Amino acid sequence: MDCSYTLWFARDARRIHACIIKIQFSSKIFIHNRFIDAYGKCGRLDDACKLFDTMPERDIFT
């Protein structure tokens, strides 16, 4: 990924994640896993770790 795409993706991933939390759809393990992956790919390891630490459930993919 180039730098401009990475910055755009990281910003929008955080915004989408906030919306998902607001509508209480955050209990889905699949969604958490996708955001951990997205944050990691964008170099946002602090956000990925925070999300991992606050997950109510984890599966083998987490």
Legacy VTK file of the C-alpha trace (Angstrom):
# vtk DataFile Version 3.0
C-alpha trace
ASCII
DATASET POLYDATA
POINTS 62 float
0.000 0.000 0.000
1.252 3.471 -0.699
1.380 6.057 2.074
-1.645 8.133 1.031
-3.860 5.060 0.762
-2.655 3.809 4.147
-3.515 7.104 5.847
-6.946 7.233 4.200
-7.675 3.624 5.106
-6.563 4.043 8.726
-8.741 7.135 9.183
-11.809 5.549 7.630
-11.316 2.237 9.444
-11.393 4.079 12.774
-14.520 6.007 11.729
-16.338 2.840 10.607
-15.289 1.028 13.773
-16.746 3.864 15.893
-20.076 3.595 14.014
-20.196 -0.155 14.566
-19.686 0.346 18.297
-22.465 2.972 18.400
-24.994 0.610 16.821
-23.880 -2.180 19.162
-22.858 -4.503 16.365
-19.455 -4.942 17.948
-20.217 -8.322 19.505
-19.434 -10.094 16.239
-16.024 -11.766 16.418
-15.637 -11.583 12.632
-15.918 -7.787 12.677
-13.348 -7.457 15.455
-10.957 -9.712 13.555
-11.303 -7.653 10.368
-10.530 -4.436 12.215
-7.523 -5.946 13.985
-6.265 -6.997 10.549
-6.966 -3.570 9.024
-5.263 -1.700 11.862
-2.246 -3.990 11.622
-1.918 -3.518 7.862
-2.012 0.245 8.332
0.677 0.193 10.986
-1.787 1.067 13.746
-0.594 -1.644 16.108
-1.638 0.366 19.163
-5.250 0.384 17.923
-5.068 -3.316 17.015
-3.800 -4.175 20.510
-6.452 -2.030 22.223
-9.183 -3.735 20.233
-7.764 -7.186 20.956
-7.560 -6.426 24.684
-11.188 -5.264 24.834
-12.739 -8.077 22.787
-15.403 -9.902 24.811
-14.714 -13.136 22.890
-11.942 -14.476 20.683
-11.690 -17.344 18.226
-8.797 -19.156 16.557
-8.475 -16.408 13.933
-8.092 -13.669 16.519
LINES 1 63
62 0 1 2 3 4 5 6 7 8 9 10 11 12 13 14 15 16 17 18 19 20 21 22 23 24 25 26 27 28 29 30 31 32 33 34 35 36 37 38 39 40 41 42 43 44 45 46 47 48 49 50 51 52 53 54 55 56 57 58 59 60 61
